[in-house]
Amino acid sequence: MMLAGAEIVSEDSVAYKSNEEEVTVSKRPPNEPPSEPPTATMKSSKAEPVDIYFSNITCTVNLGFNKGSKQILHGVHGRLRPRQLIAIMGPSGAGKSTLLDVLSGYRISGVGGAVFINGRGRIMKNFKKISCYIQQDDRLQGLLTVGENMAVAADLKLPTTMDKYDKGEVIEEILTNLGLYEHINTRGSQLSGGQRKRLSIALELINNPLIMFLDEPTTGLDSSSCSQVVQLCRSLAHQGRTIVCTVHQPSASLFQLFDQVYVLAAGQCLYQGTTANLVPYLDEAGVPCPIYHNPADYIIELACGEYGDDKIQLLTSKAENGRALDWFPESDSIPTMEGLRKQFPLSVLRDQDPGNNTEETSQSNQRSVLIKRGFLKAKRDSTMTHLRVIVNIVVGIMLGMLFIEAGNEGSRVLENYNLLFAILMHHMMSPMMLTILTFPSEMSVLSKEHFNRWYSLGSYYISITLVDLPISIISCLIFSVIVYTMSAQPLDIVRFSMFFTISLYIVLVAQSFGLMIGAGVDVVNGTFLGPTLSVPMMMFAGFGVTLRDLPSYLYWGSYFSYLRYGLEGFVAAIYGLDRPVLACEEALYCHYRNPSVFLNEVAMSPNKFWWDVLALSLYVVVFRVAAFLLLKWKLTAVR
């Protein structure tokens, strides 16, 4: 399949040129047979279609501490038929998104009722393998191009036994059908709203899900983009999928594109059936739609209570809160639950549930793909990589100039001690605040990809840890070389190695601390909490008040300050190892000319370096584990 503008670059690849970098989509060489048939992603699935029933669905949410709770959904019922584009409509606060969250399995807390798949109780683990949830905000990797986003999704969601040529064919077919192939080299951050929405859908189509849930897919789009997205969803539904969207208030033309509509008001069902039967339904209920009035607008006005709350109760009663199925097409037989069980025998469901290509790939493959994606993002990220290195260079030069030649002068030992603490402050604040400010933005993408079974949380966490490590080492090494040489610290490879080791450990601990805060709270609370919790670390570091001068009832605090171990390690590196007497050329008398006098003054032992390293290692492990547990909790807490 070739598009205008594509040019052959070799026998086995196709390149498409744009303003971005050139990306090649692998094409199979003429003489090479396929390893297995490629997935017909845009074609009707061979699996049985999915008919969804839900019964007596309730949902209650907590309003906060001492504020009680509120029931959002009040025992609604309904049926979502396959090969149909279904709209869940209602005014703001009616419970549209909540119902979609419940049906998709995204919300699990405070939920009651039952969901049936082809007449049998839903097994959530199997249900997630054949479904996907596309949320209202387009959660994309903005630093990656369309082609790169699709390639990552294919590597994570398709079997590892499928070769790159088959995956390339799947990607090309999807992008071509969704009108995105000409943007294959455009970064996600540069796409328009409609293109971003289509890319969100394309990413989930990689493994051909039977059920798709979309929350407000038309929000923020112009009328043309809205029509394109809805027509796309309609086409996908008619190929054999069950597609459910929430829509706030569609235009008349947009409303007609939906096959079925489910109307909510204050958590209750006012109508469910085809869009064509909505007007006859309102006529029969005694609230006829005015001539030349958009039925979608009119039903929303009724649901808002503009014509009185009694009309809401009237329609709820007529719809039996979703039990009534009389307003589907007459030609469509409505099978009973038992009929559905017979229509879809258990053997068919067992074959269908695991999904022939929806199983998660191996953990090693997930880590490999995520690490590759992480390095690609790091290469292009001006904040996390480029600015980080630049800041370390600039701050290193500034501190080096401020404390130039202080390391070897006996009269400037206290100045050098101040330099060591300033280095600690830089290593603590910069990585911690950078992580707190940037990691929460990754949470939304992580939430979507993890829920849609792209990868496990463990694989993601290991990948971000490994990707960030080389960047931390390089930036810390550059900073250490600049500061160490400009401030004339002892030119000894052992001492420099000790100095660099402590510097790197402080960076890793601060990053882990920031990750723990970023995983647990949002950016606003994190920017307050991070510096606030760092103050006790500075108080008990032994800088302003030496460790021996701390009151006995506060001394325990020094054991919980990782800065204490950092400062002690720095002092051991610079003034330990039996360092000889310092030169005293800038003053007549140098009190701390002998390093042992200074070590005694600050109450720090030069023989505890490896204990300091061990303590900092323990801090890294504890903070990283705590961050992982907080991340795991946060991914399920909102549900």
Helices and strands as residue ranges (DSSP letters): E 7-10, E 13-16, E 23-26, E 52-62, E 69-80, E 84-89, H 96-104, E 111-117, E 120-121, H 124-129, E 131-134, H 146-157, H 164-177, G 181-183, G 188-190, H 193-205, E 211-215, H 223-238, E 242-247, H 252-255, E 260-265, E 268-274, H 278-285, H 295-303, H 309-319, G 320-322, H 337-343, H 346-352, H 363-380, I 382-387, H 388-402, G 410-412, H 413-451, H 457-486, H 493-520, H 523-539, G 547-549, G 555-560, H 562-575, H 595-601, H 609-637
